[in-house]
Amino acid sequence: MHFGKEAWRTFERGCEREWLVTNGIGGFAAGTLVGANTRRYHGLLVAALNPPLRRFLLLAKLDERLEAEGLYYNLATNCTAGGVTESGFVHLQRAVVDPFPEFTYSCGHVLLRKLVFMPSGTNAVVVLYRIYNGGGRARLVLVPLVNCRDYHGNTYRGEIEFHQEPVAGGVRITGREGIPPLLLRSSAGQYFSHPDWFYGMRYPAEEERGLNPWEDHFLPGRFEVELPAGEETVFAVVAAAGAGPEPGAAEKLLIKERRRLGRLVRAAGLRDPFARALVRASDAFVVRRREPDSATVLAGYPWFTDWGRDTMIALPGLTLVTGRYAAAREMLAFFGAHVKDGLLPNLFPDGGGEPLYNTVDAALWYFQAVYKYLQYTEDEEFVFRTALPVLDAILKRYIEGTHFGIRMEEDGLITAGHPGVQLTWMDAKVDDWVVTPRHGKAVEINALWYNAVCILEKLCARFKTAFPYPGLPERIRRGFAAFWHPDGYLYDVVREECRDASVRPNQVFAVSLPYSPLSLEQGRAVVGRVEAELYTPYGLRSLSPQDPAYEGRYCGDRRSRDAAYHQGTVWSWLIGPFVTAYRRVHRTEAGRERARAFLLPFLDHLGDHGVGYVSEIFDGDEPHWPRGCIAQAWGVAEVLRAYVEEVLRED
C-alpha cells in the first residue's frame, strides 16, 4: 500500500491512517502515517511483559531533527495544547506499508528513509534508517520520548523517577520498579544524556472518545549521527525491554522476518492478492501465551486481549484457511481445558487471575470451531480424544443448567441471563444501564445451540459412540419456530412476556451455520431482509435504520459510544456469516459474483484506518467512517474465510 502527499494534505487527514506492527507475543508498535501519536496506545515499543498480557509503553516516539547545509529540518510531528506545534510531516514525501511501514522524507539534498519492524517473539522494535546525503556535511539528531506505564494509562512528570546507565551504543533507562529497563541502542553515532521532559502531549483520538488526552514523556537525551557528504548511511536504532537484538543485526533480522511472513503466505496456498494480504494481516492476531504455553488470539489492536468468543469465531479464518493447523489445535486444547461448568472463558483479565465466564455463546462457538477444524484437517484423533469430551460436557451442562441462568427449557431452546446481565456478544453496559437487553431466548444463541447439538450427533455417528440425546435436534427445530415473524424474518429475542421484533443481524446465523433450523424458503427471506435493512459495504448494521432506537454514528464519550455500539453501528465481522448465508441460499455462479461484490469494499478498506487490516466497526450512517479498534481479529478472519470459502473455492 502506497501513500503520497495527498494522504496528509492536512494534519487531520494524515491522522486518519494508522500503521501497526506486532511481535507475535502481544507486543506492538503503532502510530499515524504523519508520525504524530494521537492515542495513548501509540508508541514505538509497547511490550507484553507477560505474553500476551501486561502490556507496557516503554518508548513513545523517536523524533528526528536534521541539520544540513546550514538549514534545520524538524521531522517531528506532535500535538499539544497549542495545536500542532511541530509539523515535520510537511517533509514526508512518501509512505509505504509492505507489510512494514517505511517513510521517506525529502530535505534539500538529503533523502531519509526509515522502516519500522519487530522481530517475532521479542519485546523489541527496530527502526532501520537509510539516508542519502547528496549535499554537504549533515547530521541527524534522534530524540527518544520514553515512558514506563500500562498501555491503558497516562503519565505525568513526577510520577516516575527515571535512571540512566550508559551502555555500548546507547543507554539503559529504568523506570518503575518491577518493569524491565528500556535498552536503547544505535549502530551508528553517539548518545548524549540530557534529561528533560516533553510536557502536555495531546491525544486527539482520546479527546474525541471523552477520555484524558494529556500526557508527559521523559526525554533522556539524544543520539547524534554524522551523515558524510555524497554517501548513503545505513544504521538502526533498537529499543528493547530488558535485553534485545544487536543494532548491527537489523538488516538480517528484517530479512528473517520477511521470510517468515513469506512462508506463512505460501503455506496458505492462495494466489489471489486480496486473500494474500488478509493472510499477512491475520498473523498479527495469532500470538503465543506464555503461561501455559499455547497459541491464542488477540481480539484486536490496540486495546483488546484474548477473548474466548472472539477466538472461536476468528479461529477458522486466522488458522484453518491459512493452514496454521497446529495453532488451531493448541487454541482448541487450551480453551477446552479451561471450560468450567460447561462455560468457555469469556476473557483472561489483563492483570492476570482467573478467567471470566460471563458468556452464553462462547462455548457454542467452540462446537463450530471444532467442526471447521475437523473439516479442514481430518484430525480425528484430536477431535475424538480431546475435543469430544469437552463438547459432551458443555452440552450436558447447558441442558441441566449452569451459571447466569443458562439452561434448556421444555421447548428445547436455551434461555440465558436476567435483567441487568449481558451474556451475548451484544453486551454493551454503562454502569447499571443495559443498552441492548437480550435476556431470554436470543435468536443466535438458539441457532448456535441447534448447530451444536447437530454437530455432536454427527460426531457421535462418525466415531461410533452413542448420542446421549436422541430426538433433541428435532425438538429444538420445532421450538425454533417461535422465532418466525409473520413478516418473513426472525424475532431477535423471545421471552414469555414478549417477543423482540427488532431487525438485527443475529438472525443471519440461523442461515449461515452448517446446520440450520430453517427451510430454504425461510432462509432466503431472512437473507433478503438482512440485505435490505442491515447490509453496508463494510459489514452489517447492528440494528435497522428504520428502528426508532437506531443510532447512526459511533462517537463521543463512553456513554454515547456504548449507546450506539449495538444500536446501529456496523460490525465488520458480520460480513462473513452474511456472505455465507447468502451463498447458502444462492448456490449459483451469479450468487458467487454477488458474494465477491459484497467483500471487495474491504480490499479498498485495507488502505484506510489501520493500514493493512480490517477495522472493528463503522458508523451505520454514510459515509460509514471506520471506528473502534484499527485492527480486529474476527474482522480480518471472517472477511478472509468468506472470501476463500464462498468466492475463490469451487463448489
Wavefront OBJ file of the C-alpha trace (Angstrom):
o trace
v 0.000 0.000 0.000
v 1.484 3.289 -1.171
v 0.641 6.787 0.017
v 1.718 10.215 -1.201
v 1.246 13.748 -0.021
v -2.462 13.715 -0.884
v -2.884 11.442 2.146
v -1.614 14.136 4.549
v -2.521 17.465 2.956
v -3.662 18.429 6.447
v -2.652 17.106 9.841
v -6.170 15.806 10.484
v -6.227 13.930 7.201
v -2.812 12.441 7.888
v -4.009 11.089 11.234
v -6.851 9.116 9.641
v -4.476 6.304 8.687
v -2.537 4.370 11.313
v 0.185 1.749 10.959
v 0.700 -1.298 13.152
v 3.441 -3.905 13.544
v 3.351 -6.756 16.054
v 5.751 -9.243 17.618
v 3.714 -12.456 17.959
v 3.545 -12.320 21.772
v 1.133 -9.432 22.280
v 3.531 -6.511 21.933
v 3.217 -3.944 19.187
v 4.262 -0.628 17.705
v 1.716 1.766 16.229
v 1.305 5.344 15.086
v -0.104 7.581 12.374
v 1.325 7.976 8.878
v 2.341 11.557 9.722
v 4.287 10.485 12.815
v 2.056 12.017 15.480
v 0.901 9.978 18.452
v -2.830 10.677 18.574
v -3.755 7.875 21.002
v -2.437 6.818 24.383
v -1.887 3.440 22.692
v 0.501 4.781 20.073
v 4.143 4.032 20.650
v 7.271 2.535 19.153
v 7.508 -0.140 21.836
v 4.500 -1.491 23.698
v 5.972 -4.603 25.311
v 3.957 -7.612 26.504
v 5.685 -8.418 29.784
v 3.560 -11.498 30.482
v 2.724 -12.545 26.931
v 0.264 -11.730 25.586
v -0.790 -9.540 28.536
v 0.660 -6.928 30.904
v 1.460 -4.544 28.070
v 3.577 -1.501 28.925
v 4.510 1.526 26.852
v 8.299 1.913 27.101
v 9.167 4.041 24.079
v 6.553 6.505 22.833
v 8.420 8.045 19.896
v 11.747 8.696 18.248
v 11.679 12.234 16.860
v 14.176 13.218 14.146
v 15.867 16.564 13.576
v 18.135 17.015 10.552
v 20.842 19.652 10.180
v 22.114 20.028 6.600
v 23.966 22.831 4.805
v 23.109 25.379 7.459
v 19.417 24.524 7.419
v 17.441 22.872 10.187
v 14.685 20.380 9.335
v 12.420 19.281 12.174
v 10.847 15.977 11.063
v 8.834 15.527 14.263
v 5.065 15.908 14.321
v 3.433 16.483 17.697
v 0.182 17.829 19.033
v -0.019 19.846 22.275
v -2.314 22.372 23.946
v -1.147 24.888 21.357
v -2.305 22.692 18.497
v 0.072 21.044 16.045
v 3.253 22.565 17.456
v 5.616 20.540 15.248
v 4.714 19.775 11.628
v 7.513 17.571 10.332
v 5.066 15.742 8.088
v 5.454 18.590 5.551
v 8.799 16.958 4.673
v 7.225 13.499 4.329
v 7.386 12.554 0.665
v 6.020 9.006 0.635
v 4.840 6.211 2.908
v 4.672 2.524 2.017
v 3.261 -0.332 4.095
v 4.535 -3.615 2.631
v 3.824 -5.010 5.215
v 6.141 -2.962 7.440
v 5.772 0.827 7.345
v 8.522 2.754 5.579
v 8.623 6.550 5.481
v 10.606 8.703 3.028
v 11.471 12.316 3.901
v 12.950 14.782 1.439
v 15.032 17.613 2.926
v 17.080 19.516 0.352
v 19.889 17.223 -0.797
v 19.093 14.648 1.886
v 16.709 11.737 1.359
v 15.858 9.921 4.592
v 14.046 6.580 4.730
v 13.092 4.791 7.898
v 11.428 1.396 8.263
v 9.851 0.031 11.456
v 9.514 -3.665 12.304
v 9.516 -6.016 15.289
v 11.423 -9.325 15.425
v 8.934 -12.093 16.131
v 8.869 -13.391 19.686
v 10.888 -10.492 21.118
v 9.813 -7.382 23.017
v 11.902 -5.183 20.768
v 11.412 -2.743 17.903
v 13.883 -1.917 15.152
v 13.946 1.417 13.313
v 16.142 0.989 10.238
v 17.427 4.192 8.608
v 18.778 4.625 5.072
v 19.909 8.191 4.460
v 21.488 9.530 1.281
v 23.247 12.860 1.640
v 23.755 14.419 -1.787
v 24.970 17.741 -0.398
v 27.459 18.912 2.171
v 28.053 17.631 5.657
v 24.882 16.822 7.612
v 23.873 15.462 10.977
v 20.791 13.615 12.241
v 19.631 14.076 15.822
v 17.274 11.467 17.294
v 15.302 12.340 20.420
v 13.607 9.424 22.215
v 10.396 10.052 24.174
v 10.403 7.468 26.962
v 7.697 6.198 29.280
v 7.029 3.298 31.619
v 3.304 2.756 32.125
v 0.407 0.432 31.465
v -0.729 0.963 27.886
v -4.210 1.991 29.048
v -2.898 4.875 31.147
v -1.350 8.350 31.147
v 1.817 9.559 32.883
v 2.975 12.959 34.136
v 6.294 14.316 35.365
v 6.896 13.412 38.988
v 5.083 10.061 38.858
v 8.148 8.105 37.688
v 11.780 8.630 38.598
v 13.877 7.519 35.624
v 17.508 6.429 35.926
v 20.026 6.189 33.071
v 23.006 3.893 32.701
v 25.333 4.208 29.687
v 25.886 1.059 27.603
v 27.793 0.411 24.396
v 25.958 2.201 21.620
v 23.335 3.817 23.821
v 21.647 3.792 27.195
v 19.679 1.646 29.622
v 16.762 3.518 31.206
v 14.992 2.228 34.316
v 11.548 3.465 35.252
v 9.041 1.767 37.534
v 10.128 -0.932 39.935
v 9.411 -4.403 38.609
v 9.337 -3.296 34.974
v 12.293 -4.284 32.735
v 14.515 -1.349 31.783
v 14.401 0.097 28.298
v 17.564 -0.760 26.388
v 18.034 1.847 23.671
v 20.979 1.446 21.274
v 22.098 2.667 17.854
v 24.533 1.057 15.414
v 25.892 4.496 14.476
v 26.616 7.832 16.126
v 26.817 8.734 19.782
v 24.372 9.059 22.652
v 24.376 12.176 24.837
v 22.488 12.245 28.129
v 20.427 15.384 28.723
v 17.410 14.627 30.960
v 14.303 16.695 30.348
v 10.553 16.274 29.805
v 8.100 16.692 26.950
v 5.114 18.365 28.574
v 1.493 18.113 27.556
v 1.360 15.827 24.550
v -2.243 15.852 23.373
v -4.047 12.793 22.021
v -6.934 13.973 19.789
v -8.329 10.441 19.407
v -8.689 10.068 23.180
v -10.201 13.540 23.448
v -12.810 12.547 20.861
v -13.606 9.453 22.942
v -14.191 11.558 26.052
v -11.004 10.299 27.733
v -7.983 12.044 29.230
v -5.955 13.347 26.246
v -2.859 14.682 28.072
v 0.495 13.085 28.839
v 4.124 13.929 29.622
v 7.082 11.874 28.329
v 10.633 11.636 29.651
v 13.402 12.936 27.365
v 16.587 11.120 28.441
v 18.906 12.670 25.841
v 19.699 12.314 22.156
v 21.547 10.282 19.542
v 23.672 12.189 17.023
v 24.660 10.553 13.730
v 27.006 12.207 11.239
v 25.990 11.910 7.558
v 29.044 12.172 5.279
v 28.606 14.142 2.062
v 27.860 12.123 -1.075
v 27.309 8.879 0.829
v 24.490 6.629 1.955
v 24.421 5.971 5.692
v 22.620 2.857 6.904
v 22.082 2.270 10.608
v 19.477 1.045 13.068
v 18.105 2.025 16.440
v 16.853 -0.863 18.557
v 14.632 -0.443 21.605
v 14.027 -3.487 23.797
v 12.528 -4.445 27.141
v 15.416 -5.682 29.259
v 17.544 -7.285 26.566
v 17.255 -7.233 22.808
v 18.996 -7.878 19.498
v 22.133 -6.073 18.451
v 21.504 -2.980 16.284
v 24.111 -4.227 13.819
v 21.955 -7.258 13.076
v 18.973 -5.171 11.951
v 19.130 -5.947 8.236
v 19.481 -9.690 8.861
v 16.550 -9.549 11.264
v 14.462 -7.766 8.631
v 15.251 -10.438 6.039
v 14.360 -13.139 8.575
v 11.045 -11.505 9.404
v 10.129 -11.044 5.760
v 10.952 -14.679 5.061
v 8.781 -15.783 7.984
v 5.812 -13.869 6.600
v 6.550 -15.221 3.139
v 6.404 -18.784 4.457
v 3.031 -18.088 6.078
v 1.619 -16.743 2.830
v 2.960 -19.693 0.831
v 1.629 -22.178 3.382
v -1.876 -20.769 2.879
v -1.607 -21.680 -0.793
v -3.622 -18.698 -2.017
v -2.711 -16.846 -5.204
v -5.325 -14.099 -5.042
v -3.669 -10.786 -3.973
v -6.570 -9.783 -1.702
v -6.516 -13.146 0.051
v -2.732 -13.000 0.458
v -2.963 -9.533 2.006
v -5.500 -10.855 4.518
v -3.232 -13.826 5.314
v -0.442 -11.381 6.178
v -2.871 -9.368 8.298
v -4.020 -12.498 10.130
v -0.533 -13.070 11.526
v -0.852 -10.091 13.891
v -3.595 -11.797 15.902
v -2.136 -15.298 16.284
v 0.099 -14.902 19.325
v 1.721 -17.089 21.927
v 0.638 -17.213 25.520
v 3.457 -17.788 27.995
v 1.594 -19.480 30.867
v 0.619 -22.052 29.860
v 2.463 -22.144 26.570
v -0.159 -22.051 23.827
v -1.271 -20.219 20.734
v -4.146 -17.815 21.278
v -5.878 -14.909 19.500
v -5.649 -11.243 20.448
v -9.105 -9.886 19.681
v -7.932 -6.512 18.403
v -5.297 -3.798 18.430
v -4.541 -1.615 20.127
v -6.515 -2.424 23.304
v -8.171 -5.880 23.350
v -6.793 -9.056 24.924
v -7.677 -12.691 24.121
v -11.395 -13.385 24.420
v -12.996 -16.821 24.173
v -15.856 -15.771 21.914
v -13.601 -13.814 19.557
v -11.054 -16.625 19.430
v -13.596 -19.263 18.477
v -15.197 -17.058 15.813
v -11.843 -15.961 14.374
v -10.148 -19.374 14.554
v -11.312 -20.726 11.158
v -10.208 -17.651 9.224
v -6.966 -16.994 11.103
v -5.692 -20.557 11.367
v -7.595 -23.010 9.145
v -7.903 -21.006 5.932
v -4.232 -20.049 6.395
v -3.047 -23.619 7.049
v -1.893 -22.976 10.626
v -3.434 -26.194 11.886
v -1.061 -26.673 14.828
v -2.032 -23.245 16.189
v -5.729 -24.103 15.785
v -5.245 -27.359 17.674
v -3.434 -25.571 20.503
v -6.211 -22.991 20.811
v -8.919 -25.640 20.939
v -6.984 -27.620 23.532
v -6.163 -24.535 25.619
v -9.685 -23.118 25.771
v -11.197 -26.592 26.105
v -9.021 -27.221 29.155
v -10.441 -24.064 30.758
v -14.099 -24.970 30.284
v -15.795 -24.698 33.671
v -19.332 -25.842 34.423
v -19.986 -26.008 30.697
v -18.778 -22.450 30.017
v -15.846 -21.331 27.917
v -13.814 -18.400 29.275
v -15.080 -15.048 28.078
v -11.734 -13.378 28.693
v -8.472 -13.639 30.579
v -8.001 -10.421 32.595
v -5.112 -8.217 31.517
v -3.889 -8.121 35.108
v -3.875 -11.909 35.456
v -6.016 -14.074 37.712
v -8.893 -16.414 36.999
v -10.693 -16.138 33.657
v -14.188 -14.662 33.484
v -17.056 -16.847 32.215
v -19.853 -14.336 31.614
v -20.812 -15.504 28.126
v -23.507 -17.813 26.793
v -22.274 -18.140 23.218
v -18.506 -18.752 23.506
v -18.996 -22.425 24.399
v -21.396 -22.861 21.475
v -18.903 -21.246 19.090
v -16.429 -23.865 20.333
v -18.563 -26.530 18.612
v -18.361 -24.615 15.345
v -14.587 -24.200 15.653
v -14.136 -27.945 16.260
v -16.423 -28.731 13.305
v -14.375 -26.486 10.996
v -11.107 -27.892 12.357
v -12.162 -31.439 11.516
v -13.428 -30.320 8.123
v -10.046 -28.784 7.236
v -7.660 -31.265 8.870
v -9.436 -34.647 9.169
v -7.639 -34.877 12.529
v -10.000 -37.437 14.019
v -7.671 -38.447 16.844
v -7.539 -34.933 18.351
v -11.261 -34.384 17.971
v -12.147 -37.761 19.472
v -9.690 -37.735 22.374
v -9.504 -34.034 23.273
v -12.438 -32.086 21.860
v -15.318 -34.581 22.029
v -15.280 -34.904 25.854
v -15.378 -31.090 26.108
v -18.318 -30.876 23.702
v -20.198 -33.517 25.643
v -19.563 -31.715 28.960
v -20.766 -28.380 27.553
v -23.965 -29.876 26.145
v -24.713 -31.690 29.394
v -24.431 -28.516 31.496
v -26.486 -26.421 29.075
v -29.266 -28.977 29.283
v -29.090 -29.278 33.076
v -28.483 -25.580 33.623
v -25.390 -23.637 34.635
v -24.403 -20.157 35.809
v -26.071 -16.895 34.709
v -29.432 -18.593 34.223
v -28.236 -20.564 31.201
v -30.469 -23.621 30.729
v -32.577 -25.535 28.257
v -36.349 -25.192 28.595
v -39.122 -27.625 27.716
v -39.269 -26.498 24.093
v -35.593 -27.428 23.658
v -34.473 -23.797 23.409
v -31.781 -22.126 25.510
v -32.658 -19.233 27.762
v -29.991 -17.175 29.486
v -29.493 -14.229 31.766
v -31.871 -11.969 33.568
v -32.431 -8.185 33.593
v -29.104 -6.419 34.120
v -26.926 -9.311 32.892
v -25.401 -9.266 29.400
v -24.190 -12.623 28.073
v -24.403 -12.360 24.288
v -21.954 -10.574 22.000
v -24.210 -7.512 22.167
v -23.010 -6.806 25.684
v -22.722 -3.009 25.987
v -23.479 -1.805 29.508
v -22.926 1.619 31.082
v -22.994 1.399 34.871
v -26.451 -0.100 35.546
v -27.806 0.697 32.094
v -28.044 -2.358 29.835
v -28.101 -0.818 26.369
v -29.323 -3.889 24.491
v -31.232 -6.112 26.941
v -31.301 -9.590 25.422
v -32.033 -11.888 28.363
v -34.303 -14.761 27.466
v -34.115 -16.830 24.293
v -31.819 -14.990 21.866
v -32.052 -15.997 18.223
v -28.331 -16.505 17.510
v -27.862 -18.442 20.757
v -30.505 -20.908 19.716
v -29.209 -21.100 16.156
v -25.802 -21.924 17.663
v -27.476 -24.356 20.078
v -29.198 -26.266 17.272
v -25.932 -26.286 15.319
v -24.000 -27.565 18.366
v -26.423 -30.405 19.079
v -26.367 -31.473 15.426
v -22.565 -31.373 15.351
v -22.323 -33.591 18.429
v -24.843 -36.010 16.914
v -22.802 -36.229 13.690
v -19.539 -36.687 15.597
v -21.036 -39.478 17.677
v -22.120 -41.225 14.488
v -18.669 -40.720 12.950
v -16.872 -42.140 15.979
v -19.479 -44.866 16.529
v -20.465 -43.725 20.001
v -23.974 -43.318 21.351
v -25.528 -39.863 21.001
v -26.900 -39.222 24.508
v -29.828 -37.019 23.421
v -31.809 -38.767 20.659
v -34.585 -36.625 19.266
v -33.167 -33.376 20.666
v -32.265 -31.800 17.292
v -35.832 -32.179 16.051
v -37.187 -30.866 19.334
v -35.043 -27.740 19.026
v -36.011 -27.286 15.385
v -39.713 -27.352 16.275
v -39.131 -24.961 19.179
v -37.194 -22.595 16.928
v -40.449 -21.870 15.097
v -41.182 -19.424 17.941
v -38.676 -17.043 16.325
v -40.502 -16.809 12.997
v -42.092 -13.411 12.437
v -45.157 -13.234 10.158
v -43.359 -10.614 8.036
v -40.726 -13.139 6.966
v -37.779 -12.674 9.317
v -36.755 -13.778 12.826
v -37.523 -12.217 16.190
v -34.325 -11.223 17.964
v -35.299 -12.408 21.452
v -38.244 -14.465 22.653
v -39.449 -14.202 26.253
v -42.585 -15.418 27.948
v -43.958 -11.903 28.199
v -42.930 -10.600 24.769
v -41.010 -11.044 21.542
v -38.436 -8.506 20.384
v -39.218 -7.737 16.745
v -36.143 -5.548 16.219
v -34.480 -6.269 12.880
v -30.955 -7.233 13.892
v -28.149 -9.213 12.244
v -28.271 -12.030 14.824
v -30.872 -13.848 12.737
v -28.379 -14.424 9.931
v -26.649 -17.202 11.910
v -29.764 -19.321 11.577
v -28.877 -19.479 7.871
v -25.060 -19.311 7.859
v -24.236 -22.113 10.310
v -23.733 -25.626 8.878
v -26.934 -26.928 10.460
v -29.921 -24.621 10.083
v -33.347 -24.960 11.726
v -34.913 -23.039 8.819
v -36.246 -24.163 5.461
v -34.608 -22.893 2.273
v -37.513 -20.523 1.682
v -37.275 -19.137 5.199
v -33.526 -18.736 4.786
v -33.986 -16.719 1.608
v -36.487 -14.468 3.332
v -34.133 -13.831 6.253
v -31.164 -13.081 3.993
v -33.316 -10.754 1.884
v -34.474 -8.797 4.926
v -30.940 -8.524 6.298
v -29.591 -7.336 2.947
v -32.350 -4.762 2.568
v -32.051 -3.168 6.019
v -28.694 -4.076 7.530
v -26.110 -4.572 4.794
v -23.446 -1.890 4.216
v -20.182 -2.113 2.234
v -18.269 -2.819 5.478
v -20.498 -5.268 7.314
v -23.944 -5.403 8.846
v -25.639 -2.773 10.953
v -26.463 -3.969 14.443
v -29.981 -2.509 14.178
v -32.197 -1.455 11.295
v -32.204 2.287 10.481
v -35.984 2.029 10.467
v -35.998 1.314 14.183
v -36.678 4.324 16.468
v -33.759 3.238 18.682
v -31.270 3.322 15.791
v -28.024 5.267 16.349
v -26.177 6.007 13.121
v -22.910 7.426 14.462
v -20.439 5.931 16.915
v -18.696 8.877 18.581
v -18.480 10.953 21.748
v -17.822 9.881 25.329
v -18.156 6.337 26.637
v -21.885 6.614 27.292
v -22.580 7.986 23.806
v -20.411 5.353 22.154
v -21.861 2.438 24.098
v -25.356 3.718 23.303
v -24.561 3.202 19.604
v -22.294 0.128 19.869
v -25.078 -2.369 19.142
v -27.823 0.049 18.142
v -26.912 0.653 14.524
v -23.112 0.553 14.440
v -21.752 -1.602 11.612
v -19.671 -4.631 12.596
v -17.123 -5.807 10.047
v -17.035 -9.444 11.186
v -20.725 -9.910 10.378
v -19.958 -9.720 6.653
v -18.617 -13.279 6.947
v -21.789 -15.017 8.150
v -23.858 -12.786 5.856
v -21.904 -13.832 2.756
v -22.031 -17.484 3.817
v -25.782 -17.217 4.396
v -26.224 -15.524 1.023
v -24.322 -18.295 -0.749
v -26.262 -20.928 1.194
v -29.493 -19.738 -0.427
v -27.965 -18.664 -3.764
v -25.802 -21.572 -4.958
v -25.354 -20.153 -8.453
v -22.476 -18.505 -10.278
v -24.376 -15.246 -10.042
v -24.559 -15.779 -6.281
v -20.771 -16.239 -6.187
v -20.208 -12.983 -8.055
v -22.611 -11.195 -5.739
v -20.640 -12.539 -2.771
v -17.449 -11.176 -4.342
v -19.107 -7.784 -4.699
v -20.103 -7.849 -1.019
v -16.477 -8.408 0.026
v -14.443 -6.270 -2.376
v -15.019 -2.980 -0.473
v -12.710 -4.435 2.170
v -9.912 -4.559 -0.396
v -10.097 -0.770 -0.584
v -10.536 -0.512 3.182
v -7.137 -2.148 3.735
v -5.638 1.226 2.820
v -7.643 3.095 5.461
v -7.768 3.454 9.263
v -5.479 0.599 10.376
v -3.472 0.231 7.161
v -3.367 -3.409 6.093
v -6.096 -4.505 8.499
v -9.876 -4.551 8.938
v -11.426 -2.131 11.429
v -13.646 -3.306 14.266
v -16.705 -1.169 13.488
v -18.080 1.584 11.234
v -20.770 4.215 11.508
v -24.184 2.937 10.476
v -24.780 6.135 8.507
v -22.973 7.148 5.333
v -20.106 7.542 4.685
v -19.539 4.701 7.207
v -16.477 6.145 8.982
v -14.249 3.404 10.458
v -14.314 3.381 14.257
v -13.135 1.343 17.217
v -10.038 -0.842 17.000
v -7.896 -0.197 13.946
v -7.255 -3.929 13.533
v -9.828 -6.529 14.602
v -9.187 -10.280 14.603
v -12.638 -11.519 13.692
v -13.000 -8.789 11.057
v -9.868 -9.969 9.236
v -10.744 -13.617 9.880
v -14.303 -13.535 8.610
v -13.533 -11.464 5.517
v -10.739 -13.923 4.665
v -12.791 -17.050 5.427
v -15.814 -15.885 3.457
v -13.693 -14.747 0.518
v -11.857 -18.056 0.283
v -14.762 -20.399 1.050
v -17.579 -18.612 -0.746
v -15.812 -16.858 -3.642
v -12.472 -18.468 -4.504
v -13.233 -22.094 -3.686
v -15.090 -24.116 -6.264
v -18.315 -25.771 -5.098
l 1 2 3 4 5 6 7 8 9 10 11 12 13 14 15 16 17 18 19 20 21 22 23 24 25 26 27 28 29 30 31 32 33 34 35 36 37 38 39 40 41 42 43 44 45 46 47 48 49 50 51 52 53 54 55 56 57 58 59 60 61 62 63 64 65 66 67 68 69 70 71 72 73 74 75 76 77 78 79 80 81 82 83 84 85 86 87 88 89 90 91 92 93 94 95 96 97 98 99 100 101 102 103 104 105 106 107 108 109 110 111 112 113 114 115 116 117 118 119 120 121 122 123 124 125 126 127 128 129 130 131 132 133 134 135 136 137 138 139 140 141 142 143 144 145 146 147 148 149 150 151 152 153 154 155 156 157 158 159 160 161 162 163 164 165 166 167 168 169 170 171 172 173 174 175 176 177 178 179 180 181 182 183 184 185 186 187 188 189 190 191 192 193 194 195 196 197 198 199 200 201 202 203 204 205 206 207 208 209 210 211 212 213 214 215 216 217 218 219 220 221 222 223 224 225 226 227 228 229 230 231 232 233 234 235 236 237 238 239 240 241 242 243 244 245 246 247 248 249 250 251 252 253 254 255 256 257 258 259 260 261 262 263 264 265 266 267 268 269 270 271 272 273 274 275 276 277 278 279 280 281 282 283 284 285 286 287 288 289 290 291 292 293 294 295 296 297 298 299 300 301 302 303 304 305 306 307 308 309 310 311 312 313 314 315 316 317 318 319 320 321 322 323 324 325 326 327 328 329 330 331 332 333 334 335 336 337 338 339 340 341 342 343 344 345 346 347 348 349 350 351 352 353 354 355 356 357 358 359 360 361 362 363 364 365 366 367 368 369 370 371 372 373 374 375 376 377 378 379 380 381 382 383 384 385 386 387 388 389 390 391 392 393 394 395 396 397 398 399 400 401 402 403 404 405 406 407 408 409 410 411 412 413 414 415 416 417 418 419 420 421 422 423 424 425 426 427 428 429 430 431 432 433 434 435 436 437 438 439 440 441 442 443 444 445 446 447 448 449 450 451 452 453 454 455 456 457 458 459 460 461 462 463 464 465 466 467 468 469 470 471 472 473 474 475 476 477 478 479 480 481 482 483 484 485 486 487 488 489 490 491 492 493 494 495 496 497 498 499 500 501 502 503 504 505 506 507 508 509 510 511 512 513 514 515 516 517 518 519 520 521 522 523 524 525 526 527 528 529 530 531 532 533 534 535 536 537 538 539 540 541 542 543 544 545 546 547 548 549 550 551 552 553 554 555 556 557 558 559 560 561 562 563 564 565 566 567 568 569 570 571 572 573 574 575 576 577 578 579 580 581 582 583 584 585 586 587 588 589 590 591 592 593 594 595 596 597 598 599 600 601 602 603 604 605 606 607 608 609 610 611 612 613 614 615 616 617 618 619 620 621 622 623 624 625 626 627 628 629 630 631 632 633 634 635 636 637 638 639 640 641 642 643 644 645 646 647 648 649 650 651
